[in-house]
Amino acid sequence: MYSTTYCGFCFMAKRLLRARGIPFDDVDVTGDRETRARIVAETGHRTVPVIFIDDRFIGGSDELHDLDRAGDLEVLRPETPSP
């Protein structure tokens, strides 16, 4: 996930992933115009968060929440080791 420190949608996306127990990497692009320009060029997505799942671009916070409502985030939950 690419995010900024001042983005409410970034905060909501991170909160959802944490609540579902889904690990994620967060790349802070606050003030990083070069990385943001690269992300826009690669995805066409101009706002943060920019979220990838297994290297596949899924969109932003709205798309992440749509996946959750559809039950599709469950498959991303890390497996718990057997005792």
NUKOLSE-226990 format. One line per 4 residues: number of its first residue (from 1); for each residue x, y, z of C-alpha. Coordinates in nm, 4 decimals, padded with zeros to 6 digits. Layout:
// NUKOLSE-226990
NUM = X Y Z | ...
***
This chain:
// NUKOLSE-226990
1 = 00.0000 00.0000 00.0000 | 00.1184 00.3482 -00.0851 | -00.0155 00.6099 00.1537 | 00.0439 00.9496 00.3077
5 = 00.0461 01.0532 00.6701 | -00.2508 01.2895 00.6320 | -00.4921 01.0716 00.4331 | -00.8135 00.9624 00.6048
9 = -00.8811 00.6982 00.3391 | -00.5335 00.5548 00.3996 | -00.6097 00.5362 00.7694 | -00.9393 00.3543 00.7008
13 = -00.7731 00.1045 00.4656 | -00.4997 00.0260 00.7184 | -00.7549 -00.0096 00.9958 | -00.9556 -00.2569 00.7879
17 = -00.6506 -00.4669 00.7025 | -00.5411 -00.4751 01.0666 | -00.8925 -00.5676 01.1798 | -00.8950 -00.8593 00.9362
21 = -00.5469 -00.9735 01.0402 | -00.4036 -00.9169 00.6947 | -00.0378 -00.8144 00.6934 | 00.0628 -00.5335 00.4618
25 = 00.3570 -00.3173 00.3704 | 00.2994 00.0562 00.3920 | 00.5091 00.2865 00.1761 | 00.4769 00.6461 00.2910
29 = 00.4807 00.8713 -00.0156 | 00.4172 01.1945 00.1734 | 00.6234 01.4510 -00.0131 | 00.7696 01.1888 -00.2517
33 = 00.6627 01.3324 -00.5867 | 00.8802 01.0948 -00.7870 | 00.7227 00.7789 -00.6431 | 00.3743 00.9240 -00.6690
37 = 00.4330 01.0128 -01.0350 | 00.5545 00.6573 -01.1005 | 00.2472 00.5108 -00.9309 | 00.0137 00.7293 -01.1377
41 = 00.1979 00.6297 -01.4561 | 00.1728 00.2590 -01.3673 | -00.1854 00.2506 -01.2382 | -00.3631 00.5666 -01.3532
45 = -00.4743 00.6054 -00.9901 | -00.4087 00.9641 -00.8805 | -00.5038 00.9482 -00.5123 | -00.3812 00.7513 -00.2124
49 = -00.4057 00.4907 -00.0891 | -00.2850 00.2868 -00.3834 | -00.3325 -00.0756 -00.2855 | -00.1836 -00.3867 -00.4393
53 = -00.2706 -00.7416 -00.3368 | -00.0179 -01.0031 -00.4448 | 00.1368 -00.7490 -00.6840 | -00.2035 -00.6884 -00.8480
57 = -00.3388 -00.3344 -00.8351 | -00.6836 -00.3314 -00.6769 | -00.7416 00.0431 -00.6364 | -00.7926 00.2510 -00.3266
61 = -00.9828 00.2385 -00.0012 | -01.3251 00.2073 -00.1659 | -01.2174 -00.0947 -00.3681 | -01.0591 -00.2541 -00.0612
65 = -01.3807 -00.2100 00.1358 | -01.5799 -00.3500 -00.1583 | -01.3607 -00.6619 -00.1523 | -01.4227 -00.6934 00.2203
69 = -01.7988 -00.6629 00.1819 | -01.7886 -00.9317 -00.0878 | -01.5937 -01.1612 00.1467 | -01.2899 -01.1677 -00.0798
73 = -01.0442 -01.0409 00.1826 | -01.0905 -01.3594 00.3853 | -00.8728 -01.5533 00.1414 | -00.5856 -01.3164 00.2245
77 = -00.5914 -01.3847 00.5980 | -00.2638 -01.5461 00.7057 | -00.2993 -01.9081 00.8043 | -00.2513 -01.9861 01.1711
81 = 00.0099 -02.2588 01.2278 | -00.1257 -02.5807 01.3723 | -00.0356 -02.6472 01.7378
***
